[in-house]
Amino acid sequence: MDAEQELLDARVNLVTAERDQLVATLQLQASVGRLTAEDLALGVNLYDAMDHYDDVKGSFFGSSKAANADAKRR
């Protein structure tokens, strides 16, 4: 019975250590700016600041082509 408990404890400790290593890796990547959709190759549309700027320049606060299109759909 003691041996089984020791085995279980060892397995739990292993999983905990693996989790801690993964969290530390992700924290390091985040701290150096490498935890982005582009770096992770997520396959999503990436935010482009210039596209957003072109969309809202000359607009009143809170309005944009995308917001106006959303409002027309409702």
Short mmCIF file of the C-alpha atoms (twelve columns), coordinates in Angstrom:
data_MODEL
# 
_entry.id   MODEL 
# 
loop_
_atom_site.group_PDB 
_atom_site.id 
_atom_site.type_symbol 
_atom_site.label_atom_id 
_atom_site.label_alt_id 
_atom_site.label_comp_id 
_atom_site.label_asym_id 
_atom_site.label_seq_id 
_atom_site.Cartn_x 
_atom_site.Cartn_y 
_atom_site.Cartn_z 
_atom_site.pdbx_PDB_model_num 
ATOM 1  C CA . MET A 1  0.000   0.000  0.000   1 
ATOM 2  C CA . ASP A 2  2.829   2.415  0.844   1 
ATOM 3  C CA . ALA A 3  4.566   1.630  -2.441  1 
ATOM 4  C CA . GLU A 4  1.392   2.421  -4.390  1 
ATOM 5  C CA . GLN A 5  1.012   5.740  -2.590  1 
ATOM 6  C CA . GLU A 6  4.651   6.597  -3.269  1 
ATOM 7  C CA . LEU A 7  4.166   5.781  -6.954  1 
ATOM 8  C CA . LEU A 8  1.080   7.976  -7.102  1 
ATOM 9  C CA . ASP A 9  2.900   10.812 -5.338  1 
ATOM 10 C CA . ALA A 10 5.814   10.515 -7.764  1 
ATOM 11 C CA . ARG A 11 3.455   10.676 -10.764 1 
ATOM 12 C CA . VAL A 12 1.682   13.722 -9.341  1 
ATOM 13 C CA . ASN A 13 5.032   15.404 -8.712  1 
ATOM 14 C CA . LEU A 14 6.121   14.662 -12.291 1 
ATOM 15 C CA . VAL A 15 2.961   16.175 -13.777 1 
ATOM 16 C CA . THR A 16 3.299   19.201 -11.494 1 
ATOM 17 C CA . ALA A 17 6.930   19.704 -12.570 1 
ATOM 18 C CA . GLU A 18 5.984   19.419 -16.261 1 
ATOM 19 C CA . ARG A 19 3.225   21.985 -15.781 1 
ATOM 20 C CA . ASP A 20 5.587   24.340 -13.943 1 
ATOM 21 C CA . GLN A 21 8.105   24.046 -16.784 1 
ATOM 22 C CA . LEU A 22 5.451   24.862 -19.391 1 
ATOM 23 C CA . VAL A 23 4.205   27.869 -17.410 1 
ATOM 24 C CA . ALA A 24 7.759   29.168 -16.972 1 
ATOM 25 C CA . THR A 25 8.422   28.775 -20.706 1 
ATOM 26 C CA . LEU A 26 5.274   30.684 -21.613 1 
ATOM 27 C CA . GLN A 27 6.036   33.413 -19.074 1 
ATOM 28 C CA . LEU A 28 9.516   33.830 -20.543 1 
ATOM 29 C CA . GLN A 29 8.143   34.017 -24.093 1 
ATOM 30 C CA . ALA A 30 5.561   36.586 -22.998 1 
ATOM 31 C CA . SER A 31 8.157   38.706 -21.203 1 
ATOM 32 C CA . VAL A 32 10.317  38.980 -24.336 1 
ATOM 33 C CA . GLY A 33 7.358   39.591 -26.643 1 
ATOM 34 C CA . ARG A 34 7.365   36.206 -28.353 1 
ATOM 35 C CA . LEU A 35 3.889   35.067 -27.325 1 
ATOM 36 C CA . THR A 36 1.980   36.566 -30.247 1 
ATOM 37 C CA . ALA A 37 -0.427  35.098 -32.772 1 
ATOM 38 C CA . GLU A 38 2.220   35.539 -35.469 1 
ATOM 39 C CA . ASP A 39 4.987   33.841 -33.465 1 
ATOM 40 C CA . LEU A 40 2.677   30.980 -32.520 1 
ATOM 41 C CA . ALA A 41 1.478   30.613 -36.149 1 
ATOM 42 C CA . LEU A 42 -2.153  30.563 -35.004 1 
ATOM 43 C CA . GLY A 43 -3.630  30.975 -38.472 1 
ATOM 44 C CA . VAL A 44 -5.842  33.933 -37.549 1 
ATOM 45 C CA . ASN A 45 -6.147  37.388 -39.055 1 
ATOM 46 C CA . LEU A 46 -3.387  39.492 -37.542 1 
ATOM 47 C CA . TYR A 47 -4.067  43.029 -36.349 1 
ATOM 48 C CA . ASP A 48 -2.564  45.627 -38.659 1 
ATOM 49 C CA . ALA A 49 -2.336  49.063 -37.057 1 
ATOM 50 C CA . MET A 50 -2.079  50.848 -40.410 1 
ATOM 51 C CA . ASP A 51 -5.237  49.175 -41.714 1 
ATOM 52 C CA . HIS A 52 -7.059  50.237 -38.550 1 
ATOM 53 C CA . TYR A 53 -5.700  53.755 -38.815 1 
ATOM 54 C CA . ASP A 54 -6.796  54.019 -42.448 1 
ATOM 55 C CA . ASP A 55 -10.246 52.768 -41.400 1 
ATOM 56 C CA . VAL A 56 -10.766 55.389 -38.678 1 
ATOM 57 C CA . LYS A 57 -8.785  58.439 -39.783 1 
ATOM 58 C CA . GLY A 58 -11.032 61.439 -40.210 1 
ATOM 59 C CA . SER A 59 -13.862 59.714 -38.326 1 
ATOM 60 C CA . PHE A 60 -15.554 60.858 -35.183 1 
ATOM 61 C CA . PHE A 61 -14.570 59.075 -31.984 1 
ATOM 62 C CA . GLY A 62 -16.049 55.577 -31.871 1 
ATOM 63 C CA . SER A 63 -16.959 55.340 -35.516 1 
ATOM 64 C CA . SER A 64 -15.338 53.382 -38.296 1 
ATOM 65 C CA . LYS A 65 -16.286 51.635 -41.508 1 
ATOM 66 C CA . ALA A 66 -16.517 48.333 -39.633 1 
ATOM 67 C CA . ALA A 67 -18.682 49.825 -36.873 1 
ATOM 68 C CA . ASN A 68 -20.955 51.476 -39.417 1 
ATOM 69 C CA . ALA A 69 -21.316 48.185 -41.308 1 
ATOM 70 C CA . ASP A 70 -22.185 46.397 -38.057 1 
ATOM 71 C CA . ALA A 71 -24.789 49.051 -37.223 1 
ATOM 72 C CA . LYS A 72 -26.431 48.651 -40.638 1 
ATOM 73 C CA . ARG A 73 -26.753 44.890 -40.141 1 
ATOM 74 C CA . ARG A 74 -28.792 45.301 -36.942 1 
# 
